[in-house]
Amino acid sequence: MSDCKNHELGIEAKTVIENASEKVAAFLGSTPHEIVFTSGGSESNNTVIKGVAHTYKNKGSHMITSNIEHPAIINPCKYLESIGYKISYVPVDQYGMVNPADVESVMTDRTVLVTIMHSNNETGTIQPIEEISKICRAHHVLLHTDASQSVGKVPIDVNEHRARS
């Protein structure tokens, strides 16, 4: 009897997760299979940055970020530097804005990831992610953006963004 109840609880949990994935995907303009739940932004950023470093280590060991990123980005970058990765930190202007040309200027054939926050929780600056995305696509480089401070404050539509960039 106990095994039957455990199976029912598993089915119920799966249904709850699937429903949540559908709701989050609809909110972000993505698809449910693109949604991965983590304990928070730091875990998500660590998973992406270190995961890309591990997965693409044969392609290259260079990443690009800005010098004003949240510690959830800076800390995994510093860790990767400690094990031999090259991280380029692009500057920002007086408004905290990244210049996409600066991102492109430090790209190399060993660049595997650009990680730039979408919006800054302290300054409110919204980065030119679409322009940076176009540069990344042209160079066949992955782009990661921490949009945790954007969700619910500015419209986010992942599919619309993909179509424009």
C-alpha positions in Angstrom: 0.0 0.0 0.0 2.8 2.4 0.9 4.4 2.0 -2.6 1.2 2.8 -4.3 0.9 6.1 -2.3 4.5 7.0 -3.1 3.8 6.6 -6.8 0.7 8.8 -6.5 2.7 11.5 -4.8 5.3 11.3 -7.6 2.6 11.7 -10.2 1.1 14.6 -8.3 4.5 16.3 -8.0 5.2 15.8 -11.7 1.9 17.4 -12.6 2.6 20.4 -10.3 6.0 20.9 -12.0 4.6 20.6 -15.5 1.8 23.1 -14.7 4.4 25.6 -13.2 6.6 25.1 -16.3 3.7 26.0 -18.6 2.8 29.1 -16.6 6.4 30.4 -16.4 6.9 29.6 -20.1 3.7 31.5 -21.0 4.9 34.5 -18.9 8.4 34.5 -20.6 7.3 33.7 -24.1 9.2 30.5 -24.2 8.2 26.8 -24.2 7.8 24.6 -21.1 10.7 22.3 -22.0 13.0 25.4 -21.9 12.2 26.0 -18.2 14.6 24.6 -15.6 13.8 25.2 -11.9 16.7 25.9 -9.5 16.9 27.2 -6.0 17.6 30.8 -7.2 19.6 33.1 -9.4 23.1 32.2 -8.1 22.6 28.5 -8.7 21.2 29.2 -12.1 24.2 31.4 -13.1 26.7 28.9 -11.7 25.1 26.1 -13.6 25.2 28.0 -16.9 28.7 29.5 -16.6 30.4 26.4 -15.2 28.4 24.1 -17.4 29.3 26.0 -20.6 33.0 26.0 -19.5 32.9 22.3 -19.0 30.9 21.5 -22.1 32.8 23.7 -24.5 36.3 23.3 -23.1 37.5 21.8 -26.4 36.3 24.9 -28.3 37.8 27.4 -26.0 38.5 28.8 -22.6 37.6 32.5 -22.9 34.5 34.2 -21.6 33.3 37.8 -21.6 31.4 39.7 -18.9 31.2 43.3 -17.6 32.9 44.8 -14.7 29.6 45.6 -12.9 28.1 42.1 -12.8 26.4 40.7 -9.7 28.6 38.4 -7.5 26.5 35.5 -8.9 28.3 36.1 -12.2 31.7 37.4 -11.0 32.3 34.5 -8.5 32.0 31.7 -11.0 34.1 33.8 -13.4 36.8 34.2 -10.8 36.7 30.5 -10.1 37.1 29.7 -13.8 40.1 32.1 -13.9 41.7 30.2 -11.0 41.6 27.1 -13.1 43.0 28.6 -16.2 40.1 30.3 -18.1 40.6 33.8 -19.5 37.8 36.2 -18.6 37.5 39.6 -20.2 35.7 42.2 -18.2 34.4 45.0 -20.4 33.9 48.4 -19.0 30.6 50.4 -18.7 29.9 54.0 -19.3 28.8 56.6 -16.7 25.2 55.1 -16.8 26.4 51.5 -16.3 25.8 50.6 -19.9 27.9 48.1 -21.8 29.0 49.1 -25.3 28.4 46.2 -27.6 31.5 47.2 -29.6 33.6 46.6 -26.5 32.2 43.1 -26.3 33.0 42.4 -29.9 36.5 43.9 -29.5 37.6 41.3 -26.9 36.1 38.3 -28.7 38.5 35.7 -29.9 38.3 32.3 -31.6 38.5 30.8 -28.1 35.4 32.7 -26.8 32.7 30.3 -25.7 30.3 32.6 -23.7 29.3 36.2 -23.1 27.4 36.8 -19.9 25.9 40.2 -19.4 23.1 41.1 -17.0 19.8 42.2 -18.5 19.0 45.0 -16.0 20.9 46.3 -13.0 18.9 46.2 -9.8 20.9 49.2 -8.4 20.9 51.6 -11.4 18.0 50.4 -13.4 20.2 50.3 -16.5 18.9 47.9 -19.2 21.7 46.5 -21.2 21.6 46.3 -25.1 21.2 42.5 -25.0 19.7 42.4 -28.6 22.8 44.0 -30.0 25.1 41.9 -28.0 23.1 38.8 -29.1 23.6 39.7 -32.8 27.4 39.9 -32.2 27.4 36.6 -30.4 25.5 34.9 -33.2 27.8 36.3 -35.8 30.8 34.9 -33.9 29.0 31.6 -33.0 29.3 32.4 -29.3 26.7 31.5 -26.6 25.0 34.4 -24.7 23.8 34.2 -21.2 21.9 37.0 -19.5 20.8 37.1 -15.9 17.4 38.6 -16.2 16.3 37.9 -12.7 16.0 41.6 -11.9 14.0 42.2 -15.1 11.2 39.6 -14.7 8.0 41.3 -13.7 9.5 44.8 -14.2 10.1 45.0 -17.9 8.4 42.9 -20.7 10.3 39.7 -21.5 9.5 37.6 -24.5 12.2 35.1 -25.3 10.8 34.0 -28.6 10.3 37.6 -29.8 13.9 38.4 -28.8 15.2 35.3 -30.6 13.4 36.4 -33.8 14.9 39.9 -33.7 18.5 39.0 -32.9 
